[in-house]
Amino acid sequence: MKRTPVAWDSTALLNAGELLTLIARGNAKTRSDLIEATRLSRMTMSQRLSALMGAGLVEETPQTLPSGGRPTRQLRLSPAAGHLLVANIGETHLHLAATDLTASVLAERTIPFDIGNGPDVVLGMISEGFTALAALLPPGTGPLFGIGLSLPTPVDFAAGVVVGPSVLYGWDGFEIRTRLGARYGVPVYVENDVNLMTIFEHRHNYADVDDMIFIKVGTGIGSGIVSNGRILRGAKGAAGDIGHIGIKSKHPPLCRCGKFGCLEALAGGWALARDLTTAGLPATTARDVIELFNRQTPLALMLLRQAGRNVGEVVCELVSVLNPAMIVVGGTISQAGDTLLDGVRELVYQRCLPLATSDLKIVVSKAHEDTAILGAALLVLDSIFDMSEIDGVLNRVALEASTLATQEI
């Protein structure tokens, strides 16, 4: 089934960016909301809204809201008006997905890869995967609006580049956005995986919490910080990189970053697997550690309890500085549940002031899917429907409609 263009005023469409942003972000749900927010006349607002609806960007829902007179139907962004391409670069696999404009997955695939490959090889694999996903999209899916990449490494979000040494060898300073943007002609957003997991966790499970910290304890350790409802990235995107904070110990182990005594080198999944293997219990990954935990292996239980205390050492500092209302612990190692969290809680409630801990909740993440890739889709949506980017969305829709109209002739 082909997308059939509907007649609409192109000038009105290209002037409708503010309306589209308000609707996409949920800040305006009715025509009255749009008039109140924009101070446009009813006629001008109606012309622009009609253009958005004719272009397939906005639709009315079956739900209604009371309006003083007869109930009015709600407006929303049309999920099928466009699509996104997102990828999560893990340490052993690439997870790729195409989503609609509600961040619902339309098609996905997972590809094994060697983390030692450089950015040219990996981005080439991602591009090939995106091409395969495009062939699986439902008929009538709108144009590509944006691309999001999740990386297991510190990222300068503003510049869109990996910063400093990381598990992604050879990526430091590589122009990811330039490479993919030139191929696809859409905005490309690059972010650290833990920040993206934080965005998903906050949006889906704790949207009413303005100040929270998400801590990923997986192969590595990192955190994402939500302050006053927004992700806190810091000057260079390194805020929350707690895995490489030093922890005092008699024999500080060597970390993957080259320093001694990092939290990750004591409590990360790879470090726990190292300690189990040294003790004669072969383990390679964080999943192996949890498998031994599930079998109630005494050494695994002991190491996970101590890992919780080590994580707690750093969390104490975060609580004292940031005063969050909620701490959510996710990642593979979080599957140890209270065995891990009891150590965190013990240190936090012992060492932090009662003012900071009286209402503080420390919980395990509810999510089990790849939340980094879903967070990447949410990040792209937030970005492209910002007023600074909205003209790009409108221009792409106008171009596609013009192309479709030409094909119909």
Secondary structure, DSSP 8 states (H G I E B T S, - for coil): ---------HHHHHT-HHHHHHHHTTS--SHHHHHHHH---HHHHHHHHHHHHHTTSEEEEEEEE--SSS-EEEEEE-GGG-EEEEEEE-SSEEEEEEE-TTS-EEEEEEEE--TTS-HHHHHHHHHHHHHHHHTTS-TT---EEEEEEEESS-EETTTTEE-SS-SSTT-BT--HHHHHHHHH-S-EEEEEHHHHHHHHHHHHH-TT-SSEEEEEESSSEEEEEEETTEE---SSS-TT-GGGSB---SS--B-TTS-BSBHHHHHSHHHHHHHHHHTT----SHHHHHHHHHTT-HHHHHHHHHHHHHHHHHHHHHHHHH--SEEEEESGGGGGTHHHHHHHHHHHHHHS-HHHHTT-EEEE----S-HHHHHHHHHHHHHHTSTTTHHHHHHHHHHHHHHHHHHH-
